[in-house]
Amino acid sequence: MAIFKGLVSILLLTLNTLFWGVPLILLTFLKVIIPVRRYRNWILKGLCAVALNWIGVNLWWMKHWLKPQVNFSVPDNLSPQQWWLVISNHRSWTDIFILMMALHRRIPMPRFFLKRQLIWIPIVGLAFWALEFPFMRRYSREQITKQPKLVTIDRHSTEQMCRQARHAPITIINFIEGTRFTAVKRDVQQSPYQHLLRPKAGGVAQVLSLLGDRLNGILDVTISYANPSPTFWGFLCGQEAPITLNARPLAIPQWMHESNYHEEKQHKERFHAWINSLWMEKDALLDSQTDHA
């Protein structure tokens, strides 16, 4: 029965993607051939509407077909007319849909920091590109040492997104561990946290530096699974154990958007201290939720 439910879920996800893929492709084609930025912005709004409807239909069938056990704690004063930076831990592809269940249409259309390889996913990758998601190449230290200019490529992608974001409300979502958590990755990293990988501060710091005066704040999200090894396939099969999402708003200290993270060592150290303190609190919260699971 679980496998049958999973196969039906994949079919529903595929059919919904194909249905909304038609207007997505048409609008993307118009966006490419029309050079005037004002008209392209209107087309971008249309693309956002398509993406929001794709998300909404997925959430509808997931709610009624999978009936996931999810507990949310989310601020009441959110609005689609606000600007937010959302930072979250990362355990599974399921995280994206859990985030959407909690925040869909309560905040603006989200943009994620994505690995560049995801652009090759049929239809979905095209949507990421058309909606101007920032793609991260994530070069190794060895590659950057040999070619220092590589480090500026990801920064340029973030700058482009932030420039566009100033014109209309936006949600920027960053899984700042850079990859999904596993105990093996934690041990390889020698992470000081029990339930988290080391946070990567650069992208968050750059967004706050470029867009901090526009943002209404930071949403600090912690996602916890009763299942110690959650998978998206398990979620699609309706077998995922209870999931908890806690979102708390954080004010942005003035110093965060007054300094340059990449050029001022003192600011970089201060930012790392702030984000590591935040991660310690998140690890303690995950530990307490694990004890009560």
N, C-alpha and C positions, 0 to 999 in steps of 0.2 A: 504493500500500500504506500509506503514512504517513497519508494522509487517511482511509482506511478504519479504520485503528487509532484515529485521533482520534475519529471518529464513534462507534465502538464504545465508546470510553472515556467519551464524553459520555452514551451510553445507560446504561452501567453506573453512572455517577455519579448520573444521574437516577433510575434504578430503586431504587438504594440509598436515596436521599433520600426518595422516595415511600414506600418500605416503612417506614422509621423515622419518617416524618412522621405516621403514624397514631397510635402511642403518644405521640408528642410533642404532637399536638393535644389528645388526651384528657387528658394530664397538665397541660397548660397551662390547659385549661378548669377542671380541679379547683383549680389554683393560684389562679385568678382568683376563683372562687366561695367558696373556704374562707378565712375571715378570720383564723383562729388561726395565729399564726406558727409554732408547734411543728409543726403538721401541714403547713404550707407548706414547712418545712425538709425533712420526709420526702419531699414531692413533688419538691422540688429535687434530692434525692439520686436519685430515680427519673429525673428529666430528665437528670442527669449520666450515669447509666448508659446511657440512650438515646443521648446524644451520643457517649460513648466507644465504643459498639457501632457507631455510624455511621462514626466515624473508623476503627475497627479493620477493618471490612469494606472500606472504601475502600483502606486500606493493603494489605490482602490482595490485592485484584485488581490494584492498581498494581504490586505486587511481582512478581506472576506474569504479568501481561499486558504491562506496559510495560517491566519489567526495567530500571529506571533504574540508571545508573552513579553510585552515591553512596558517598562515603567519609566516615565519621563518626569524630570524636574526642570522646568524652563521658565525664564522670567516672563511676566505678564505684559510688560510694556514694550514689546517688540513691534516693529512696523515695517512693511515693504518700502516705506519712504525713507528708511535710514541706511546708513553705511556701517557695515560691521566687518571686523576681522575675526574669524572663528579659528581657534587652534584646538586640536584634538589629538588624543592618542589613537593608535591604529592597530586593530587586531585582525580584521577580515574585510573582504569586499562588501560584506553585509553592512559595515559601518556607514557607507554612503547612503543606503536606503534607510537605516535607522536615523541618521541625521535628518534626512528629508522628511521622515514621518514626524519628527519633533518640530521641524522648522519650516516646512513647506508653506509658502505664501504668508508666513509670518515675518519673513525677512525677504530682501530682494533675491532675484535669480542668482544662484551661487556660481562662483568660478573657483576651480580647484587648481592647485599646483600639481602638474601631472608629469609622469615619466614620458619622455618623448616616444617611446615604443608604442604607447597607447593610441597614437594617431593612426595606426594601421588597423584598428578594430573597425570592421565594416559599419558604415553609417554613423556609429557612435563617435569614431575618430574624426569623421568629417564634421560632426556637430561640435566637437571640442575645438577644432580649428576655426570654424565659422563664427563661433561664439567668443573667439579670441582668448581661450584659456592659455595661461603661460605654460609652455613645455620646458621641462628641466632636463638637461643632458646628463648632469651628475657625473662629471669627469672625476677620475681617480686622482689622488695626490701625485702619483707618478706622472700622469699625463699633464697636470697643471705645472709641475716642476719643469717639464721639458718645454711646454708652451704656455707661459703665464697668461697670455691673452685669452685663453680658453675660459678663464674664470669670469670674464666680463660678459659672456654670451647669456648665461642664465640671468644675470643682473639686467641685461637689456630687455629680456622678455618680461621681467617684472616691472620695469620702468614703463614699457608700452602699455601694460594692463592698467597701471596706476594712473597714467595720463588719461586714458579713456574713462576710467572710473570716476574722475572728477566731474564728469558731465551728467551722470545719472546715478541714483542709488545702486549699491552693489554689495554683495556678500563675498568676501574672499576667504576660502576655506583652505587651511594648511594642516596636513598631517605632518607635524614637524619632526617626527622620528625619521621620516624619509622612506620608510618601508614598514611592512607589517611586523608586529612583534612576534618573536618566538623565543623560547628559552635558549635555543642554540645561538641565535643572533645576539641575544643578551650576553651570553658567556663569551662569545668571540669578541664583542665590543668591550668586554669587562665593564659593563654598565653598572653604576653604583645603585641602580634601582632594581627592585624585585620584579615589577610588573611592566617596566617601560624600558625602551632603548634610550640612548642619549639623544637629547633634542638638538636639532640643527637650527641655529638662531638666525642665520644670515637672511633668509627670505622674509621672516617676520620683521626683523629689524629694518629691512629696506622698505617694506610696505608702510611701517609706522613712520619712517622718515619722510617718505614721499606723500603719504596720504593721511598722516596722523591728524591734521587739522580738520579733515573732512569726516573722519570716523566718529560714530557715536560711542564707540567703545570696543572692547575685546570681549568675545564670548569664549570662555574657557570651558571646553566640553570634555567630559570624562565618560567613556563608554566601557561598561563592564559586562562580561559574559559569565554566566554560571558554568558554562562548558569551558574547561581549560584550553581546549583546542577548537575554537569555532571555525566553521567553514561556510562559504556561500552556498555550496551544494546542500549542506545540512539545513541551512535556512530555507532554501527552495523546497526541500522535502518536508518542511514543517516540523523538523525535529530539533531545532535549536532550543536549548534551555532558556530560561528567563534572561532577558537583557535589560540593563539599566543604563539610562543616559541622564547625566546631570550637567546642566549648563548654567554657569554663573557669569554675570557681567563684571568686567573689570574696567575701571577708569584708566585712561592712558596718562601716565605721568608726563609732565611738560618736557622733561629732559629727553624723552624718547624721540621726539621729532624736532629737536634743536641741534642734534649732533649727527655726524656721519659715521655710521658703524664701520664702514670699510676703511676709513682713513684715520680715525682717532682711536688709538689703543685704549685710552682710559674709558671712553664710551663703550667700546667693545667688551671690556672686562666687566663694566657695570651691567651691561645688558645680559651677559652670560650669567652673572650672579642672580639677576632677577628671574631669568627663565629656569635656572637650576632650582631656585627656591620654589617656583611654581610647580616644577616637576616633582619635587619632594612631597609637596602637599597632595598632588595627584596620586603618587605612589601610595601614600598613606591611606587615601580614600579608597583606592582599589584594594588595598590590603584588608581594610575593614569590610568591604563588600564581599570579598572572597571568604572571610571568616563567617559571614552570615549566610553564605550561599548554601 
